[in-house]
Amino acid sequence: MDLGLKDRVAIVTGSARGIGAETARTLAQEGMAVVITDLDGDAAQETAKGIMAQGGRAIATACDVRNEQQVKAMVAAGHEAFGRIDVLVNNAGLVKDRTLLKMDEADWDLVLDVTLKGAFHCCRAALPHMIEKGWGRVINISSRALFGNPGQANYSTAKAGIVGFTSAMSYEVARKGVTVNAIAPGYIETEYIKSLPNFDTIQANVLAKNQVSFPGQPSDVGDAVAFIASERARYITGTTLFVTGGRYG
Ligand SMILES: NC(=O)c1ccc[n+]([C@@H]2O[C@H](COP(=O)([O-])OP(=O)(O)OC[C@H]3O[C@@H](n4cnc5c(N)ncnc54)[C@H](O)[C@@H]3O)[C@@H](O)[C@H]2O)c1
């Protein structure tokens, strides 16, 4: 199936590693030029180099998505390098887990700011380029945790919030040729998760809750992003796709 992504341009935030890096590699394999952008600029450079070594087109920029000026500069750098911005994947995210009574205000603000304010800044900077061309895709990475996990009041709130943001935004830009969707991954086995000392226990606990018998990989999210980003998904907007192996609650 031709996804029609060749020569289009994607920004993937938080793409130095993990799901974001794999998503960027998948989009590059589909012929897209990709902007690798992350708080960790050195790791972003390494990811971009890896894509270019495989014959792909990529640039790397350090950017904190909470900072409007840095986001504007990052989007401008992508536009200057590749001449257009077609797809924005709001993937940057993090956890600061604590039960509510132990969670301090900084833990709350950090997780909500990176997820929600970050997506807000990135959309405001990238959307005009999409609207100008009459075609665009915004894909916001939520999480199954939007339904709640103990110790994750901040993260669950942020990931539920991104679903509302997605829905509201979709109404504003659908008639300008831009779709806005969320993807809610379940358990995805990144290198970081695999490096945890209690990895075997984590995996066994998750697999007991999944419908399918195997764990999700970063490429499962990357493939879903590629489809939603594609011309083939033109009739899909304002929704959330669960990439969870059948786990919802
Ligand atoms: N791994 C999972 O099982 C899983 C499940 C559901 C949802 N998610 C979501 O997928 C996304 C990627 O997760 P991951 O597991 O690959 O995480 P990860 O920690 O491996 O990668 C996240 C990246 O975001 C970057 N980042 C953090 N704060 C940032 C900021 N302020 N500005 C720019 N970049 C910033 C980090 O430097 C890091 O490189 C996140 O939004 C996460 O919440 C992950």
The ligand as an SDF file (V2000), in Angstrom:
LIG
                    3D

 44 48  0  0  0  0  0  0  0  0999 V2000
    6.7200    3.4030   26.4080 N   0  0  0  0  0  0  0  0  0  0  0  0
    5.4480    3.2070   26.6740 C   0  0  0  0  0  0  0  0  0  0  0  0
    5.0680    2.1100   27.1140 O   0  0  0  0  0  0  0  0  0  0  0  0
    4.4240    4.2910   26.4390 C   0  0  0  0  0  0  0  0  0  0  0  0
    3.0660    3.9530   26.5970 C   0  0  0  0  0  0  0  0  0  0  0  0
    2.1070    4.9240   26.3640 C   0  0  0  0  0  0  0  0  0  0  0  0
    2.4720    6.1960   25.9580 C   0  0  0  0  0  0  0  0  0  0  0  0
    3.7980    6.5090   25.8290 N   0  0  0  0  0  0  0  0  0  0  0  0
    4.1060    7.8780   25.3890 C   0  0  0  0  0  0  0  0  0  0  0  0
    4.9170    7.8260   24.2250 O   0  0  0  0  0  0  0  0  0  0  0  0
    5.7810    8.9500   24.1930 C   0  0  0  0  0  0  0  0  0  0  0  0
    7.2240    8.4710   24.0480 C   0  0  0  0  0  0  0  0  0  0  0  0
    7.5110    7.6190   25.1570 O   0  0  0  0  0  0  0  0  0  0  0  0
    8.8540    6.7680   25.2810 P   0  0  0  0  0  0  0  0  0  0  0  0
    8.5260    5.5730   26.0820 O   0  0  0  0  0  0  0  0  0  0  0  0
    9.5020    6.6340   23.9590 O   0  0  0  0  0  0  0  0  0  0  0  0
    9.6830    7.7580   26.2450 O   0  0  0  0  0  0  0  0  0  0  0  0
   11.2310    8.1490   26.2580 P   0  0  0  0  0  0  0  0  0  0  0  0
   11.4780    8.7160   27.6040 O   0  0  0  0  0  0  0  0  0  0  0  0
   12.0610    7.0150   25.7750 O   0  0  0  0  0  0  0  0  0  0  0  0
   11.3060    9.3310   25.1680 O   0  0  0  0  0  0  0  0  0  0  0  0
   10.6780   10.5600   25.4020 C   0  0  0  0  0  0  0  0  0  0  0  0
   11.5790   11.6610   24.8670 C   0  0  0  0  0  0  0  0  0  0  0  0
   10.9360   12.9150   25.1390 O   0  0  0  0  0  0  0  0  0  0  0  0
   11.9540   13.8360   25.4510 C   0  0  0  0  0  0  0  0  0  0  0  0
   11.4340   14.9650   26.2330 N   0  0  0  0  0  0  0  0  0  0  0  0
   11.0510   14.9910   27.5370 C   0  0  0  0  0  0  0  0  0  0  0  0
   10.7110   16.2230   27.8890 N   0  0  0  0  0  0  0  0  0  0  0  0
   10.8600   17.0140   26.7870 C   0  0  0  0  0  0  0  0  0  0  0  0
   10.6950   18.3970   26.5360 C   0  0  0  0  0  0  0  0  0  0  0  0
   10.3050   19.2460   27.5150 N   0  0  0  0  0  0  0  0  0  0  0  0
   10.9310   18.8540   25.2920 N   0  0  0  0  0  0  0  0  0  0  0  0
   11.3450   18.0240   24.3120 C   0  0  0  0  0  0  0  0  0  0  0  0
   11.5690   16.7140   24.4970 N   0  0  0  0  0  0  0  0  0  0  0  0
   11.3320   16.2120   25.7320 C   0  0  0  0  0  0  0  0  0  0  0  0
   12.9720   13.0450   26.2590 C   0  0  0  0  0  0  0  0  0  0  0  0
   14.2500   13.6730   26.2640 O   0  0  0  0  0  0  0  0  0  0  0  0
   12.9630   11.7060   25.5280 C   0  0  0  0  0  0  0  0  0  0  0  0
   13.9710   11.6320   24.5300 O   0  0  0  0  0  0  0  0  0  0  0  0
    5.5170    9.7390   25.4700 C   0  0  0  0  0  0  0  0  0  0  0  0
    4.5910   10.7740   25.2070 O   0  0  0  0  0  0  0  0  0  0  0  0
    4.9070    8.6940   26.3780 C   0  0  0  0  0  0  0  0  0  0  0  0
    4.0970    9.2630   27.3780 O   0  0  0  0  0  0  0  0  0  0  0  0
    4.7800    5.5900   26.0580 C   0  0  0  0  0  0  0  0  0  0  0  0
  1  2  1  0
  2  3  2  0
  2  4  1  0
  4  5  1  0
  4 44  2  0
  5  6  2  0
  6  7  1  0
  7  8  2  0
  8  9  1  0
  8 44  1  0
  9 10  1  0
  9 42  1  0
 10 11  1  0
 11 12  1  0
 11 40  1  0
 12 13  1  0
 13 14  1  0
 14 15  2  0
 14 16  1  0
 14 17  1  0
 17 18  1  0
 18 19  2  0
 18 20  1  0
 18 21  1  0
 21 22  1  0
 22 23  1  0
 23 24  1  0
 23 38  1  0
 24 25  1  0
 25 26  1  0
 25 36  1  0
 26 27  1  0
 26 35  1  0
 27 28  2  0
 28 29  1  0
 29 30  1  0
 29 35  2  0
 30 31  1  0
 30 32  2  0
 32 33  1  0
 33 34  2  0
 34 35  1  0
 36 37  1  0
 36 38  1  0
 38 39  1  0
 40 41  1  0
 40 42  1  0
 42 43  1  0
M  CHG  2   8   1  16  -1
M  END
$$$$
